[in-house]
């Protein structure tokens, strides 16, 4: 069996179907997961992509062949699979999904017990190597058994436990499920609230007939933005394809960066549990660090990636963690990310403070000016290292941190430049205290990266 090892990413497995990822490969990955973790009982679920049912069946067959008992949960969002693995005390779990990628992609996200993630450093690399050497050990166990379980009612109960629905104001909300897995449960969750909802793209459809389920791209937010404005709604909430991330639009139709949402959610948790510890990724606006300090908490900056964030949260018993890409993590949700808890908590904060989302964001938008993530494609990893050296020399008078790429901090601006985990890209995130300084420094750093 030939396969492209590049489908094994830093945090999951992902590639084009059927050229890079197909039933034969996924069957072997199912066997490899069981062999690597020595798992005896696992859960498997899938998203709505047209290739997902066949890939899920192939993965399940591989796990059964390897002697594991498999619980088939059917079609779920990724965070629902995390919940199922933890609730049912399973040794591992696999979600067949390519998250926010276009319809021609598919992949697998995997966890071990208690929804602990597998990553390139913990599990995924070992599975890749087993496939590469064709040395997956044959099990001495009998073929496993297949059972079926439902998780939705218990999952909704868990998510709703983070708020008191009666405390939510009667907001007008526009929801965009992107034809993805959010359509499975979003309606049931928001039916618990005294709100009026407009539902966009709630028909689950892996061909994505309306737009791709990636709200980070402006083109995919057009429908929800237009509807928020035309309906004069209080807020818009959109999800990615596997519904483990959510994104927010304020009443003016303005997209809200993930680091500002992280700051608001940190404030929400610190109001409930003063003195708590919050984790945030090193790309984030200083709004996160400053908000945590102002509310008496402890802020821990961390390298990018859900496996690293979740590990740090467990080590430090952090109540909450956030990344700029819309992943939000919760101690009371098995330290895992969830796509619905953030939406409920933002509505709860708006209700308790009697402020619109725009007004909650006003201090951030007036004091923190961020570039967003800007990618530059280079020729090779060697060129990436040279560019990082150039930046380190140019900004040697700043406070330099070599945690994930290079981060440089000055009193009135800061930036992070980090390489992609999967291709020769450099990713820039920069922030300054004024829009003029932000644009000036953004262009300055980009020139250094892009000059040959």
C-alpha positions as a LaTeX table, in Angstrom:
\begin{tabular}{lrrr}
\hline
Residue & $x$ (\AA) & $y$ (\AA) & $z$ (\AA) \\
\hline
Unk1 & 0.00 & 0.00 & 0.00 \\
Unk2 & 1.43 & 3.34 & $-1.07$ \\
Unk3 & 0.57 & 6.50 & 0.81 \\
Unk4 & 1.76 & 10.08 & 1.06 \\
Unk5 & 3.26 & 10.61 & 4.55 \\
Unk6 & 2.38 & 14.31 & 4.27 \\
Unk7 & $-1.24$ & 13.50 & 5.11 \\
Unk8 & $-0.01$ & 12.99 & 8.68 \\
Unk9 & $-0.14$ & 16.56 & 9.99 \\
Unk10 & 0.90 & 18.08 & 13.30 \\
Unk11 & $-2.56$ & 17.68 & 14.86 \\
Unk12 & $-4.53$ & 15.33 & 12.61 \\
Unk13 & $-4.54$ & 13.37 & 9.35 \\
Unk14 & $-5.86$ & 15.14 & 6.28 \\
Unk15 & $-5.67$ & 14.88 & 2.49 \\
Unk16 & $-7.49$ & 14.75 & $-0.84$ \\
Unk17 & $-10.01$ & 11.95 & $-1.30$ \\
Unk18 & $-9.43$ & 9.43 & $-2.81$ \\
Unk19 & $-5.92$ & 10.21 & $-4.10$ \\
Unk20 & $-4.25$ & 10.86 & $-0.73$ \\
Unk21 & $-6.69$ & 9.42 & 1.76 \\
Unk22 & $-8.97$ & 6.50 & 0.95 \\
Unk23 & $-10.56$ & 3.40 & 2.43 \\
Unk24 & $-7.45$ & 1.25 & 2.16 \\
Unk25 & $-5.25$ & 3.76 & 3.97 \\
Unk26 & $-7.87$ & 4.57 & 6.60 \\
Unk27 & $-8.36$ & 0.87 & 7.32 \\
Unk28 & $-4.65$ & 0.61 & 8.14 \\
Unk29 & $-4.79$ & 3.77 & 10.24 \\
Unk30 & $-7.57$ & 2.16 & 12.27 \\
Unk31 & $-5.33$ & $-0.85$ & 12.86 \\
Unk32 & $-2.39$ & 1.45 & 13.60 \\
Unk33 & $-4.29$ & 3.42 & 16.24 \\
Unk34 & $-5.18$ & 0.24 & 18.14 \\
Unk35 & $-1.63$ & $-1.08$ & 17.88 \\
Unk36 & $-0.07$ & 2.19 & 19.00 \\
Unk37 & $-2.35$ & 2.81 & 21.99 \\
Unk38 & $-3.07$ & $-0.86$ & 22.77 \\
Unk39 & $-6.67$ & 0.29 & 22.98 \\
Unk40 & $-9.38$ & $-2.21$ & 23.77 \\
Unk41 & $-12.49$ & $-0.07$ & 23.33 \\
Unk42 & $-12.78$ & 2.97 & 21.08 \\
Unk43 & $-15.40$ & 5.30 & 19.64 \\
Unk44 & $-15.74$ & 6.34 & 16.00 \\
Unk45 & $-17.86$ & 9.07 & 14.44 \\
Unk46 & $-17.93$ & 11.04 & 11.20 \\
Unk47 & $-18.90$ & 14.35 & 9.69 \\
Unk48 & $-21.21$ & 15.04 & 6.72 \\
Unk49 & $-18.72$ & 14.74 & 3.83 \\
Unk50 & $-19.83$ & 12.43 & 1.07 \\
Unk51 & $-16.75$ & 10.23 & 1.57 \\
Unk52 & $-17.10$ & 10.03 & 5.36 \\
Unk53 & $-19.46$ & 7.02 & 5.65 \\
Unk54 & $-17.13$ & 4.79 & 3.62 \\
Unk55 & $-14.03$ & 6.02 & 5.44 \\
Unk56 & $-15.66$ & 5.53 & 8.84 \\
Unk57 & $-16.60$ & 1.96 & 7.89 \\
Unk58 & $-13.02$ & 1.28 & 6.76 \\
Unk59 & $-11.56$ & 2.69 & 9.99 \\
Unk60 & $-14.00$ & 0.66 & 12.09 \\
Unk61 & $-13.13$ & $-2.50$ & 10.17 \\
Unk62 & $-9.42$ & $-1.92$ & 10.77 \\
Unk63 & $-9.97$ & $-1.44$ & 14.49 \\
Unk64 & $-12.17$ & $-4.55$ & 14.71 \\
Unk65 & $-9.55$ & $-6.58$ & 12.83 \\
Unk66 & $-6.98$ & $-5.45$ & 15.38 \\
Unk67 & $-9.13$ & $-6.81$ & 18.21 \\
Unk68 & $-10.71$ & $-3.61$ & 19.57 \\
Unk69 & $-14.36$ & $-3.22$ & 20.47 \\
Unk70 & $-15.83$ & $-0.24$ & 18.61 \\
Unk71 & $-18.70$ & 2.04 & 19.52 \\
Unk72 & $-20.11$ & 3.63 & 16.36 \\
Unk73 & $-21.68$ & 7.00 & 17.22 \\
Unk74 & $-22.71$ & 7.79 & 13.66 \\
Unk75 & $-22.62$ & 11.37 & 12.45 \\
Unk76 & $-21.37$ & 13.86 & 15.07 \\
Unk77 & $-19.45$ & 17.09 & 15.45 \\
Unk78 & $-15.87$ & 16.61 & 16.59 \\
Unk79 & $-16.46$ & 18.02 & 20.07 \\
Unk80 & $-19.35$ & 15.59 & 20.46 \\
Unk81 & $-16.90$ & 12.74 & 19.85 \\
Unk82 & $-14.63$ & 14.17 & 22.55 \\
Unk83 & $-17.61$ & 14.15 & 24.91 \\
Unk84 & $-18.53$ & 10.57 & 23.99 \\
Unk85 & $-15.00$ & 9.23 & 24.61 \\
Unk86 & $-14.86$ & 10.89 & 28.03 \\
Unk87 & $-18.45$ & 10.05 & 29.03 \\
Unk88 & $-18.15$ & 6.39 & 28.10 \\
Unk89 & $-14.65$ & 5.85 & 29.47 \\
Unk90 & $-13.19$ & 4.74 & 26.16 \\
Unk91 & $-9.50$ & 4.16 & 25.46 \\
Unk92 & $-9.54$ & 6.24 & 22.28 \\
Unk93 & $-11.71$ & 7.92 & 19.66 \\
Unk94 & $-11.57$ & 8.89 & 16.00 \\
Unk95 & $-13.60$ & 11.46 & 14.11 \\
Unk96 & $-13.62$ & 11.19 & 10.31 \\
Unk97 & $-13.47$ & 14.83 & 9.23 \\
Unk98 & $-11.48$ & 17.39 & 7.29 \\
Unk99 & $-12.82$ & 20.20 & 9.50 \\
Unk100 & $-13.03$ & 23.45 & 7.50 \\
Unk101 & $-11.34$ & 22.18 & 4.33 \\
Unk102 & $-13.16$ & 22.10 & 0.97 \\
Unk103 & $-15.38$ & 19.15 & 0.05 \\
Unk104 & $-12.68$ & 17.21 & $-1.84$ \\
Unk105 & $-10.73$ & 16.69 & 1.41 \\
Unk106 & $-11.20$ & 14.29 & 4.28 \\
Unk107 & $-9.21$ & 13.19 & 7.30 \\
Unk108 & $-9.17$ & 11.93 & 10.88 \\
Unk109 & $-8.90$ & 13.59 & 14.29 \\
Unk110 & $-7.93$ & 11.17 & 17.05 \\
Unk111 & $-7.86$ & 11.19 & 20.84 \\
Unk112 & $-6.88$ & 8.78 & 23.58 \\
Unk113 & $-8.60$ & 8.32 & 26.97 \\
Unk114 & $-10.31$ & 11.39 & 28.53 \\
Unk115 & $-10.28$ & 13.05 & 25.08 \\
Unk116 & $-6.53$ & 13.69 & 25.23 \\
Unk117 & $-5.42$ & 14.56 & 21.69 \\
Unk118 & $-3.04$ & 12.63 & 19.52 \\
Unk119 & $-0.55$ & 14.84 & 17.70 \\
Unk120 & 2.54 & 14.49 & 15.55 \\
Unk121 & 4.57 & 14.22 & 18.75 \\
Unk122 & 2.21 & 11.89 & 20.60 \\
Unk123 & 0.75 & 9.10 & 18.51 \\
Unk124 & 0.23 & 10.33 & 14.96 \\
Unk125 & 3.91 & 9.96 & 14.10 \\
Unk126 & 3.96 & 6.40 & 15.41 \\
Unk127 & 0.94 & 5.46 & 13.30 \\
Unk128 & 2.56 & 7.02 & 10.22 \\
Unk129 & 5.73 & 5.02 & 10.82 \\
Unk130 & 3.79 & 1.78 & 11.19 \\
Unk131 & 2.15 & 2.34 & 7.81 \\
Unk132 & 5.45 & 3.33 & 6.21 \\
Unk133 & 7.23 & 0.16 & 7.37 \\
Unk134 & 4.16 & $-2.05$ & 6.81 \\
Unk135 & 4.81 & $-3.50$ & 10.24 \\
Unk136 & 1.52 & $-3.14$ & 12.07 \\
Unk137 & 1.70 & $-6.07$ & 14.48 \\
Unk138 & $-1.05$ & $-8.63$ & 14.08 \\
Unk139 & $-3.14$ & $-8.89$ & 17.22 \\
Unk140 & $-3.49$ & $-12.06$ & 19.24 \\
Unk141 & $-6.93$ & $-10.90$ & 20.31 \\
Unk142 & $-10.15$ & $-12.10$ & 18.74 \\
Unk143 & $-11.97$ & $-9.79$ & 16.37 \\
Unk144 & $-13.64$ & $-6.96$ & 18.24 \\
Unk145 & $-17.37$ & $-6.34$ & 18.56 \\
Unk146 & $-19.31$ & $-3.40$ & 17.10 \\
Unk147 & $-22.03$ & $-1.56$ & 19.04 \\
Unk148 & $-23.96$ & 1.66 & 18.47 \\
Unk149 & $-24.60$ & 4.53 & 20.86 \\
Unk150 & $-26.31$ & 7.91 & 20.87 \\
Unk151 & $-24.77$ & 10.93 & 22.52 \\
Unk152 & $-26.77$ & 14.02 & 21.52 \\
Unk153 & $-29.12$ & 14.42 & 24.55 \\
Unk154 & $-26.31$ & 14.08 & 27.09 \\
Unk155 & $-24.04$ & 16.33 & 25.04 \\
Unk156 & $-26.65$ & 19.11 & 24.94 \\
Unk157 & $-27.19$ & 18.76 & 28.69 \\
Unk158 & $-23.44$ & 19.13 & 29.26 \\
Unk159 & $-23.14$ & 22.22 & 27.05 \\
Unk160 & $-26.17$ & 23.89 & 28.63 \\
Unk161 & $-24.69$ & 23.36 & 32.12 \\
Unk162 & $-22.29$ & 26.27 & 31.49 \\
Unk163 & $-25.07$ & 28.86 & 31.73 \\
Unk164 & $-28.49$ & 29.49 & 33.22 \\
Unk165 & $-30.75$ & 29.75 & 30.14 \\
Unk166 & $-33.22$ & 31.90 & 32.08 \\
Unk167 & $-30.56$ & 34.62 & 32.48 \\
Unk168 & $-30.17$ & 35.12 & 28.71 \\
Unk169 & $-31.80$ & 38.23 & 27.25 \\
Unk170 & $-34.21$ & 37.86 & 24.30 \\
Unk171 & $-31.62$ & 38.50 & 21.60 \\
Unk172 & $-32.15$ & 38.34 & 17.86 \\
Unk173 & $-29.52$ & 35.90 & 16.58 \\
Unk174 & $-28.45$ & 34.77 & 13.11 \\
Unk175 & $-26.89$ & 31.29 & 13.05 \\
Unk176 & $-24.91$ & 29.89 & 10.11 \\
Unk177 & $-24.13$ & 26.16 & 10.31 \\
Unk178 & $-22.34$ & 26.21 & 6.95 \\
Unk179 & $-24.14$ & 22.99 & 5.90 \\
Unk180 & $-21.89$ & 21.30 & 8.46 \\
Unk181 & $-22.23$ & 19.47 & 11.74 \\
Unk182 & $-23.49$ & 22.48 & 13.70 \\
Unk183 & $-26.84$ & 21.85 & 12.03 \\
Unk184 & $-27.17$ & 18.63 & 14.02 \\
Unk185 & $-27.51$ & 20.26 & 17.44 \\
Unk186 & $-27.48$ & 24.07 & 17.17 \\
Unk187 & $-31.23$ & 24.29 & 16.74 \\
Unk188 & $-31.86$ & 22.13 & 19.82 \\
Unk189 & $-29.36$ & 24.12 & 21.90 \\
Unk190 & $-30.72$ & 27.53 & 20.97 \\
Unk191 & $-34.31$ & 26.34 & 21.47 \\
Unk192 & $-33.44$ & 26.36 & 25.19 \\
Unk193 & $-32.93$ & 30.14 & 25.04 \\
Unk194 & $-35.53$ & 32.96 & 25.00 \\
Unk195 & $-34.07$ & 34.21 & 21.71 \\
Unk196 & $-35.31$ & 34.65 & 18.15 \\
Unk197 & $-33.06$ & 32.80 & 15.72 \\
Unk198 & $-32.59$ & 32.94 & 11.97 \\
Unk199 & $-31.01$ & 29.71 & 10.72 \\
Unk200 & $-28.77$ & 29.68 & 7.64 \\
Unk201 & $-27.34$ & 26.54 & 5.96 \\
Unk202 & $-28.80$ & 24.16 & 8.56 \\
Unk203 & $-29.36$ & 21.37 & 6.04 \\
Unk204 & $-26.38$ & 19.07 & 6.61 \\
Unk205 & $-24.79$ & 18.60 & 3.20 \\
Unk206 & $-21.19$ & 17.54 & 2.53 \\
Unk207 & $-21.26$ & 19.13 & $-0.94$ \\
Unk208 & $-21.48$ & 22.59 & 0.72 \\
Unk209 & $-24.06$ & 23.99 & $-1.74$ \\
Unk210 & $-24.08$ & 27.50 & $-0.24$ \\
Unk211 & $-20.50$ & 28.20 & 0.83 \\
Unk212 & $-17.56$ & 26.36 & 2.37 \\
Unk213 & $-17.71$ & 25.82 & 6.12 \\
Unk214 & $-14.70$ & 28.00 & 6.88 \\
Unk215 & $-15.86$ & 31.28 & 8.48 \\
Unk216 & $-12.29$ & 32.62 & 8.66 \\
Unk217 & $-12.59$ & 33.42 & 4.93 \\
Unk218 & $-14.50$ & 36.64 & 4.21 \\
Unk219 & $-16.39$ & 35.14 & 1.26 \\
Unk220 & $-17.91$ & 32.48 & 3.52 \\
Unk221 & $-19.21$ & 35.12 & 5.95 \\
Unk222 & $-21.15$ & 37.13 & 3.37 \\
Unk223 & $-24.50$ & 35.39 & 3.96 \\
Unk224 & $-24.43$ & 35.75 & 7.73 \\
Unk225 & $-23.07$ & 39.31 & 7.62 \\
Unk226 & $-25.78$ & 40.44 & 5.19 \\
Unk227 & $-28.47$ & 38.76 & 7.27 \\
Unk228 & $-27.29$ & 40.26 & 10.58 \\
Unk229 & $-27.50$ & 43.71 & 9.02 \\
Unk230 & $-30.82$ & 43.19 & 7.21 \\
Unk231 & $-32.47$ & 41.58 & 10.27 \\
Unk232 & $-30.97$ & 44.19 & 12.62 \\
Unk233 & $-29.86$ & 41.23 & 14.70 \\
Unk234 & $-27.91$ & 41.51 & 17.94 \\
Unk235 & $-25.26$ & 38.96 & 16.95 \\
Unk236 & $-24.28$ & 36.41 & 14.32 \\
Unk237 & $-22.68$ & 33.05 & 15.14 \\
Unk238 & $-21.10$ & 30.72 & 12.56 \\
Unk239 & $-19.36$ & 27.35 & 12.80 \\
Unk240 & $-16.76$ & 25.47 & 10.81 \\
Unk241 & $-17.47$ & 22.11 & 9.15 \\
Unk242 & $-17.00$ & 19.82 & 12.14 \\
Unk243 & $-18.45$ & 22.41 & 14.55 \\
Unk244 & $-15.62$ & 22.46 & 17.08 \\
Unk245 & $-15.01$ & 26.17 & 16.39 \\
Unk246 & $-17.40$ & 29.11 & 16.39 \\
Unk247 & $-17.07$ & 32.66 & 15.08 \\
Unk248 & $-18.89$ & 35.87 & 15.87 \\
Unk249 & $-20.32$ & 38.82 & 13.95 \\
Unk250 & $-21.38$ & 41.95 & 15.89 \\
Unk251 & $-24.57$ & 43.93 & 15.25 \\
Unk252 & $-22.85$ & 46.11 & 12.64 \\
Unk253 & $-21.80$ & 43.06 & 10.64 \\
Unk254 & $-18.17$ & 43.28 & 11.80 \\
Unk255 & $-16.24$ & 40.05 & 12.26 \\
Unk256 & $-14.75$ & 39.58 & 15.74 \\
Unk257 & $-11.16$ & 38.29 & 15.92 \\
Unk258 & $-10.64$ & 35.16 & 17.98 \\
Unk259 & $-8.23$ & 36.84 & 20.40 \\
Unk260 & $-10.88$ & 39.43 & 21.33 \\
Unk261 & $-13.36$ & 36.60 & 21.97 \\
Unk262 & $-10.69$ & 34.89 & 24.09 \\
Unk263 & $-10.36$ & 38.09 & 26.15 \\
Unk264 & $-14.14$ & 38.33 & 26.65 \\
Unk265 & $-14.44$ & 34.67 & 27.63 \\
Unk266 & $-11.51$ & 35.02 & 30.02 \\
Unk267 & $-13.33$ & 37.92 & 31.69 \\
Unk268 & $-16.49$ & 35.81 & 31.89 \\
Unk269 & $-14.70$ & 32.98 & 33.70 \\
Unk270 & $-12.80$ & 35.30 & 36.03 \\
Unk271 & $-16.06$ & 36.94 & 37.10 \\
Unk272 & $-17.30$ & 33.48 & 38.11 \\
Unk273 & $-14.05$ & 32.12 & 39.56 \\
Unk274 & $-11.72$ & 34.96 & 40.60 \\
Unk275 & $-8.01$ & 34.21 & 40.47 \\
Unk276 & $-8.30$ & 31.48 & 37.84 \\
Unk277 & $-5.60$ & 30.70 & 35.29 \\
Unk278 & $-6.13$ & 31.26 & 31.55 \\
Unk279 & $-4.02$ & 29.95 & 28.64 \\
Unk280 & $-3.74$ & 31.81 & 25.33 \\
Unk281 & $-1.64$ & 31.28 & 22.23 \\
Unk282 & 1.38 & 33.47 & 21.50 \\
Unk283 & $-0.17$ & 34.99 & 18.36 \\
Unk284 & $-2.84$ & 36.70 & 20.40 \\
Unk285 & $-3.52$ & 40.35 & 21.02 \\
Unk286 & $-2.23$ & 41.75 & 24.29 \\
Unk287 & $-5.91$ & 42.35 & 24.99 \\
Unk288 & $-6.00$ & 38.81 & 26.39 \\
Unk289 & $-3.04$ & 39.29 & 28.73 \\
Unk290 & $-4.26$ & 42.70 & 29.89 \\
Unk291 & $-7.87$ & 41.61 & 30.43 \\
Unk292 & $-6.80$ & 38.65 & 32.55 \\
Unk293 & $-4.55$ & 40.90 & 34.66 \\
Unk294 & $-7.27$ & 43.52 & 35.10 \\
Unk295 & $-9.67$ & 40.85 & 36.34 \\
Unk296 & $-7.21$ & 39.32 & 38.81 \\
Unk297 & $-6.35$ & 36.17 & 36.92 \\
Unk298 & $-3.12$ & 34.56 & 35.76 \\
Unk299 & $-2.43$ & 34.53 & 32.01 \\
Unk300 & $-0.13$ & 31.88 & 30.52 \\
Unk301 & 1.15 & 32.34 & 26.98 \\
Unk302 & 1.59 & 29.07 & 25.08 \\
Unk303 & 2.77 & 27.74 & 21.76 \\
Unk304 & 0.18 & 27.27 & 19.03 \\
Unk305 & $-1.74$ & 24.00 & 18.67 \\
Unk306 & $-4.56$ & 22.25 & 20.46 \\
Unk307 & $-2.35$ & 19.42 & 21.76 \\
Unk308 & $-0.02$ & 21.91 & 23.46 \\
Unk309 & $-2.84$ & 24.08 & 24.81 \\
Unk310 & $-4.69$ & 21.09 & 26.27 \\
Unk311 & $-1.55$ & 19.69 & 27.87 \\
Unk312 & $-0.75$ & 23.04 & 29.50 \\
Unk313 & $-4.30$ & 23.41 & 30.76 \\
Unk314 & $-4.13$ & 20.03 & 32.47 \\
Unk315 & $-0.71$ & 20.75 & 33.94 \\
Unk316 & $-1.79$ & 24.13 & 35.34 \\
Unk317 & $-5.46$ & 23.28 & 35.99 \\
Unk318 & $-6.51$ & 26.21 & 33.78 \\
Unk319 & $-10.19$ & 27.02 & 33.67 \\
Unk320 & $-10.13$ & 28.23 & 30.07 \\
Unk321 & $-7.89$ & 28.51 & 27.01 \\
Unk322 & $-8.25$ & 30.22 & 23.65 \\
Unk323 & $-6.59$ & 30.43 & 20.26 \\
Unk324 & $-6.97$ & 33.16 & 17.65 \\
Unk325 & $-8.32$ & 30.62 & 15.14 \\
Unk326 & $-11.56$ & 30.15 & 17.09 \\
Unk327 & $-10.63$ & 27.11 & 19.19 \\
Unk328 & $-11.78$ & 27.59 & 22.80 \\
Unk329 & $-10.97$ & 25.06 & 25.54 \\
Unk330 & $-12.73$ & 24.41 & 28.83 \\
Unk331 & $-11.57$ & 22.71 & 32.02 \\
Unk332 & $-15.11$ & 21.52 & 32.68 \\
Unk333 & $-15.37$ & 20.02 & 29.18 \\
Unk334 & $-12.45$ & 17.61 & 29.68 \\
Unk335 & $-9.96$ & 20.39 & 28.82 \\
Unk336 & $-11.17$ & 20.03 & 25.23 \\
Unk337 & $-12.37$ & 22.52 & 22.64 \\
Unk338 & $-16.06$ & 23.06 & 22.03 \\
Unk339 & $-18.00$ & 25.02 & 19.43 \\
Unk340 & $-21.17$ & 25.82 & 21.39 \\
Unk341 & $-20.04$ & 26.70 & 24.90 \\
Unk342 & $-18.36$ & 29.94 & 23.65 \\
Unk343 & $-21.57$ & 31.05 & 21.95 \\
Unk344 & $-23.59$ & 30.52 & 25.13 \\
Unk345 & $-21.00$ & 32.28 & 27.29 \\
Unk346 & $-20.85$ & 35.35 & 25.03 \\
Unk347 & $-24.65$ & 35.63 & 25.15 \\
Unk348 & $-24.48$ & 35.20 & 28.92 \\
Unk349 & $-21.88$ & 37.99 & 29.22 \\
Unk350 & $-23.93$ & 40.32 & 27.00 \\
Unk351 & $-26.99$ & 39.62 & 29.16 \\
Unk352 & $-25.31$ & 40.10 & 32.54 \\
Unk353 & $-23.48$ & 43.27 & 31.55 \\
Unk354 & $-26.46$ & 44.57 & 29.56 \\
Unk355 & $-24.17$ & 45.48 & 26.68 \\
Unk356 & $-24.18$ & 44.71 & 23.00 \\
Unk357 & $-21.29$ & 42.72 & 21.58 \\
Unk358 & $-20.07$ & 45.90 & 19.89 \\
Unk359 & $-19.96$ & 47.73 & 23.23 \\
Unk360 & $-18.21$ & 44.83 & 24.96 \\
Unk361 & $-15.56$ & 44.98 & 22.23 \\
Unk362 & $-15.18$ & 48.76 & 22.22 \\
Unk363 & $-12.18$ & 48.93 & 24.63 \\
Unk364 & $-10.33$ & 46.36 & 22.51 \\
Unk365 & $-11.08$ & 47.93 & 19.17 \\
Unk366 & $-9.98$ & 51.35 & 20.47 \\
Unk367 & $-6.68$ & 50.19 & 21.95 \\
Unk368 & $-5.49$ & 47.07 & 20.13 \\
Unk369 & $-4.91$ & 47.08 & 16.38 \\
Unk370 & $-4.11$ & 43.69 & 14.91 \\
Unk371 & $-2.93$ & 42.66 & 11.46 \\
Unk372 & $-4.64$ & 39.30 & 11.37 \\
Unk373 & $-2.61$ & 36.34 & 10.16 \\
Unk374 & $-0.68$ & 37.06 & 6.95 \\
Unk375 & 0.95 & 34.14 & 5.12 \\
Unk376 & 4.00 & 34.28 & 2.87 \\
Unk377 & 4.97 & 31.26 & 0.79 \\
Unk378 & 8.71 & 30.64 & 0.50 \\
Unk379 & 10.78 & 28.17 & $-1.51$ \\
Unk380 & 12.03 & 25.86 & 1.20 \\
Unk381 & 12.42 & 25.24 & 4.92 \\
Unk382 & 16.03 & 26.47 & 4.61 \\
Unk383 & 14.77 & 29.81 & 3.34 \\
Unk384 & 12.36 & 29.98 & 6.28 \\
Unk385 & 15.24 & 29.54 & 8.72 \\
Unk386 & 17.20 & 32.29 & 6.97 \\
Unk387 & 14.25 & 34.68 & 7.20 \\
Unk388 & 13.81 & 33.96 & 10.91 \\
Unk389 & 17.52 & 34.74 & 11.41 \\
Unk390 & 17.10 & 38.04 & 9.55 \\
Unk391 & 14.19 & 38.99 & 11.81 \\
Unk392 & 16.08 & 37.97 & 14.94 \\
Unk393 & 19.01 & 40.21 & 13.97 \\
Unk394 & 16.87 & 43.17 & 12.86 \\
Unk395 & 14.82 & 43.22 & 16.07 \\
Unk396 & 17.53 & 42.15 & 18.50 \\
Unk397 & 16.82 & 45.24 & 20.65 \\
Unk398 & 13.31 & 43.95 & 21.40 \\
Unk399 & 12.27 & 41.28 & 23.87 \\
Unk400 & 12.68 & 38.05 & 21.90 \\
Unk401 & 10.97 & 34.73 & 22.62 \\
Unk402 & 11.86 & 31.59 & 20.64 \\
Unk403 & 8.89 & 29.47 & 21.67 \\
Unk404 & 7.13 & 28.95 & 18.33 \\
Unk405 & 8.96 & 30.68 & 15.52 \\
Unk406 & 10.08 & 34.09 & 16.78 \\
Unk407 & 8.10 & 36.54 & 18.93 \\
Unk408 & 9.37 & 40.07 & 19.47 \\
Unk409 & 7.87 & 42.50 & 21.98 \\
Unk410 & 8.29 & 46.29 & 22.17 \\
Unk411 & 6.40 & 48.70 & 24.45 \\
Unk412 & 4.01 & 49.83 & 21.71 \\
Unk413 & 3.97 & 46.90 & 19.26 \\
Unk414 & 4.77 & 43.19 & 19.01 \\
Unk415 & 4.72 & 40.38 & 16.50 \\
Unk416 & 5.09 & 36.65 & 16.02 \\
Unk417 & 6.40 & 34.96 & 12.88 \\
Unk418 & 6.11 & 31.20 & 12.83 \\
Unk419 & 6.52 & 28.53 & 10.16 \\
Unk420 & 3.64 & 26.38 & 9.02 \\
Unk421 & 3.69 & 22.78 & 10.25 \\
Unk422 & 2.88 & 21.39 & 6.81 \\
Unk423 & 4.32 & 23.61 & 4.05 \\
Unk424 & 7.02 & 26.29 & 3.48 \\
Unk425 & 4.97 & 29.21 & 4.78 \\
Unk426 & 5.74 & 31.93 & 7.27 \\
Unk427 & 2.77 & 33.27 & 9.22 \\
Unk428 & 2.87 & 36.82 & 10.59 \\
Unk429 & 0.66 & 38.15 & 13.39 \\
Unk430 & 1.36 & 41.73 & 14.49 \\
Unk431 & $-0.25$ & 44.23 & 16.84 \\
Unk432 & 0.35 & 47.88 & 17.71 \\
Unk433 & $-1.20$ & 50.60 & 19.85 \\
Unk434 & $-2.35$ & 52.69 & 16.86 \\
Unk435 & $-3.58$ & 51.74 & 13.38 \\
Unk436 & $-0.85$ & 53.82 & 11.76 \\
Unk437 & 1.92 & 52.09 & 13.71 \\
Unk438 & 0.37 & 48.69 & 13.05 \\
Unk439 & 0.34 & 49.26 & 9.28 \\
Unk440 & 3.87 & 50.68 & 9.30 \\
Unk441 & 5.37 & 47.80 & 11.26 \\
Unk442 & 3.32 & 45.19 & 9.41 \\
Unk443 & 4.69 & 46.41 & 6.08 \\
Unk444 & 8.20 & 46.65 & 7.52 \\
Unk445 & 8.23 & 43.05 & 8.73 \\
Unk446 & 6.63 & 41.78 & 5.53 \\
Unk447 & 9.33 & 43.47 & 3.45 \\
Unk448 & 11.99 & 41.62 & 5.40 \\
Unk449 & 10.17 & 38.32 & 4.89 \\
Unk450 & 9.45 & 38.83 & 1.20 \\
Unk451 & 12.65 & 40.51 & 0.00 \\
Unk452 & 14.88 & 38.07 & $-1.87$ \\
\hline
\end{tabular}
